[in-house]
């Protein structure tokens, strides 16, 4: 293989690595009972105790209740109303439509391996699906902290989250306290870019060496 071929192969490999590394959505989770609270930079959006904010809508088959029953178990230490889907409620599927968000999280109660959440993007396309079985100790225990978790999703570069679809093929998928962070407006992005540019220019000016004047 000649030098040009090797160079081309290296460049192609670099592009492949970059393409593989790019993700539409990344996720993380924090165990806790009670709820550990929103992720950094997020604010509370939906509590299910009050009407949904403007721009948010629920559709599908779901229940909003307080307390435990044969159909659903209250997320650990949660004394307020919470949301659930169940195979006993029609399709066992419901969707929350949101304005464009950069990140979103919710408190997932008593995680079961038959629970699924789809993170939706532009046009309702599925950007990512997380199964309850991907989380530690997904055994439905409603009392221990490891099976009650704050799960957070972050949109990748050029993506925006426009909703969540909750699915259960078993008894129930219970959750509460949805939080998130909005996608910055274009004007905000421009101000941030200008600000970073000004900081960089100031740093370069400070770093420029000063020449001493020597008299003859």
C-alpha positions as CSV (number, residue, x, y, z in Angstrom):
1,X,0.0,0.0,0.0
2,X,1.5,3.4,-1.0
3,X,1.7,6.5,1.2
4,X,-1.4,8.1,-0.3
5,X,-3.5,4.9,0.2
6,X,-2.4,4.7,3.8
7,X,-3.3,8.4,4.3
8,X,-6.7,7.8,2.8
9,X,-7.3,4.8,4.9
10,X,-6.4,6.7,8.1
11,X,-8.7,9.6,7.1
12,X,-11.6,7.2,6.4
13,X,-11.0,5.5,9.8
14,X,-11.1,8.8,11.5
15,X,-14.4,9.7,9.8
16,X,-15.9,6.3,10.8
17,X,-14.9,6.8,14.4
18,X,-16.4,10.3,14.5
19,X,-19.6,9.0,12.9
20,X,-19.9,6.2,15.4
21,X,-19.2,8.4,18.3
22,X,-22.0,10.9,17.4
23,X,-25.1,10.0,19.3
24,X,-28.7,11.4,18.9
25,X,-29.3,11.0,22.7
26,X,-27.2,10.2,25.7
27,X,-28.6,9.1,29.1
28,X,-27.8,8.8,32.7
29,X,-29.6,7.7,35.9
30,X,-29.3,8.4,39.6
31,X,-30.8,6.1,42.2
32,X,-32.8,7.5,45.1
33,X,-35.8,7.3,47.4
34,X,-37.1,10.0,47.6
35,X,-36.5,11.6,44.2
36,X,-32.9,12.9,43.8
37,X,-34.3,15.9,41.9
38,X,-33.7,17.4,38.4
39,X,-30.3,17.1,36.7
40,X,-28.1,20.2,36.7
41,X,-29.4,22.9,34.5
42,X,-33.0,21.5,34.4
43,X,-36.1,23.0,36.0
44,X,-39.4,21.2,36.9
45,X,-41.8,21.1,34.0
46,X,-44.6,18.6,34.8
47,X,-45.7,17.4,38.2
48,X,-49.1,15.8,37.4
49,X,-50.6,17.7,40.4
50,X,-51.6,20.7,38.2
51,X,-52.7,21.1,34.6
52,X,-50.0,20.6,32.0
53,X,-48.0,23.8,31.0
54,X,-48.6,25.4,27.7
55,X,-47.0,23.4,24.9
56,X,-47.3,20.1,26.7
57,X,-49.9,17.4,25.9
58,X,-50.6,13.8,26.8
59,X,-52.2,11.2,24.5
60,X,-52.7,7.5,24.6
61,X,-53.8,5.2,27.4
62,X,-52.7,6.3,30.9
63,X,-53.7,7.0,34.5
64,X,-52.9,9.9,36.9
65,X,-53.5,8.8,40.5
66,X,-52.2,9.0,44.0
67,X,-51.4,6.1,46.3
68,X,-50.9,2.4,45.4
69,X,-53.4,0.0,44.0
70,X,-53.6,-3.3,42.2
71,X,-52.9,-1.4,39.0
72,X,-49.9,0.7,40.0
73,X,-47.5,1.3,42.9
74,X,-46.6,4.8,44.1
75,X,-43.0,5.8,43.4
76,X,-41.1,5.6,46.6
77,X,-42.1,8.2,49.2
78,X,-44.2,10.0,46.6
79,X,-47.3,11.5,48.3
80,X,-48.5,13.5,45.3
81,X,-50.2,12.4,42.1
82,X,-48.2,10.4,39.6
83,X,-48.5,9.1,36.0
84,X,-48.6,5.5,34.9
85,X,-49.2,3.3,31.9
86,X,-50.2,-0.4,32.1
87,X,-51.1,-3.3,29.9
88,X,-54.4,-3.2,31.8
89,X,-55.1,0.3,30.4
90,X,-55.7,-0.4,26.7
91,X,-52.5,-0.3,24.7
92,X,-50.2,0.3,27.6
93,X,-48.7,3.2,25.6
94,X,-48.9,6.9,26.2
95,X,-47.0,9.9,24.8
96,X,-46.0,13.3,26.3
97,X,-45.5,15.9,23.7
98,X,-43.2,18.8,24.7
99,X,-41.7,22.0,23.2
100,X,-38.1,21.5,21.9
101,X,-35.9,20.4,24.8
102,X,-32.1,20.0,25.0
103,X,-32.5,17.7,28.0
104,X,-35.3,16.0,29.9
105,X,-35.5,13.8,33.0
106,X,-38.2,12.1,35.2
107,X,-38.5,10.1,38.4
108,X,-39.0,6.5,37.4
109,X,-40.6,4.5,40.2
110,X,-40.1,0.8,40.9
111,X,-38.4,0.1,37.6
112,X,-39.5,-3.1,35.9
113,X,-37.8,-4.9,32.9
114,X,-41.1,-4.7,30.9
115,X,-41.0,-0.8,31.0
116,X,-39.7,1.1,28.0
117,X,-39.4,4.8,27.2
118,X,-38.8,6.2,23.7
119,X,-37.2,9.6,23.4
120,X,-38.8,11.5,20.4
121,X,-37.3,14.0,18.1
122,X,-38.5,16.2,15.2
123,X,-41.6,14.9,13.6
124,X,-42.1,12.4,16.4
125,X,-39.2,10.2,15.2
126,X,-37.7,7.9,17.8
127,X,-34.2,9.1,18.7
128,X,-33.5,6.5,21.4
129,X,-35.2,3.8,23.4
130,X,-34.4,2.8,27.0
131,X,-35.6,-0.4,28.5
132,X,-36.1,-0.9,32.2
133,X,-33.8,-3.9,31.9
134,X,-30.9,-1.6,31.1
135,X,-31.1,-0.1,34.6
136,X,-29.7,-1.8,37.7
137,X,-32.0,-4.0,39.8
138,X,-35.1,-3.6,37.5
139,X,-37.2,-5.9,39.7
140,X,-40.1,-3.6,40.5
141,X,-39.3,-3.2,44.2
142,X,-41.1,0.0,45.2
143,X,-39.3,0.5,48.5
144,X,-35.6,0.4,47.9
145,X,-33.7,3.3,46.4
146,X,-31.9,1.3,43.6
147,X,-35.1,0.6,41.8
148,X,-36.4,4.2,42.0
149,X,-34.3,6.4,39.8
150,X,-34.1,9.9,38.2
151,X,-33.4,9.1,34.6
152,X,-32.1,11.9,32.3
153,X,-31.7,12.2,28.5
154,X,-29.6,14.8,26.7
155,X,-30.0,15.5,23.0
156,X,-26.9,15.3,20.8
157,X,-25.5,18.0,18.5
158,X,-28.2,19.2,16.1
159,X,-31.0,17.3,17.8
160,X,-33.9,18.4,20.0
161,X,-36.2,16.3,22.2
162,X,-39.9,16.9,21.4
163,X,-41.5,14.2,23.6
164,X,-41.4,11.0,25.5
165,X,-43.4,7.8,24.8
166,X,-44.0,5.5,27.7
167,X,-44.7,1.8,27.2
168,X,-45.5,-1.1,29.5
169,X,-46.2,-4.7,28.6
170,X,-46.8,-5.7,32.2
171,X,-48.5,-4.4,35.3
172,X,-47.4,-0.8,35.2
173,X,-44.8,1.9,34.4
174,X,-45.0,4.6,37.1
175,X,-43.2,8.0,37.0
176,X,-43.5,11.5,38.2
177,X,-41.8,15.0,38.3
178,X,-40.7,15.6,34.7
179,X,-37.9,18.2,34.4
180,X,-35.9,19.6,31.5
181,X,-34.0,22.4,29.8
182,X,-35.2,24.2,26.7
183,X,-33.2,24.3,23.5
184,X,-31.5,27.8,23.4
185,X,-33.0,30.3,21.0
186,X,-30.8,31.2,18.0
187,X,-30.2,34.7,19.4
188,X,-28.9,33.1,22.6
189,X,-26.5,30.9,20.7
190,X,-25.2,33.9,18.8
191,X,-24.6,35.9,22.0
192,X,-22.8,32.9,23.5
193,X,-20.6,32.6,20.3
194,X,-19.8,36.3,20.4
195,X,-19.0,36.1,24.1
196,X,-16.6,33.2,23.6
197,X,-14.9,35.2,20.7
198,X,-14.4,38.2,22.9
199,X,-12.9,36.1,25.7
200,X,-10.5,34.5,23.2
201,X,-9.5,37.8,21.8
202,X,-8.8,39.3,25.2
203,X,-6.8,36.2,26.2
204,X,-4.6,36.6,23.1
205,X,-4.0,40.3,23.8
206,X,-2.9,39.5,27.3
207,X,-0.6,36.8,26.1
208,X,1.2,39.0,23.5
209,X,4.8,39.7,24.6
210,X,5.8,43.3,25.1
211,X,9.1,44.5,23.5
212,X,11.4,46.6,25.7
213,X,12.6,49.9,24.2
214,X,16.4,50.2,24.2
215,X,18.0,53.7,23.8
216,X,21.2,54.1,21.7
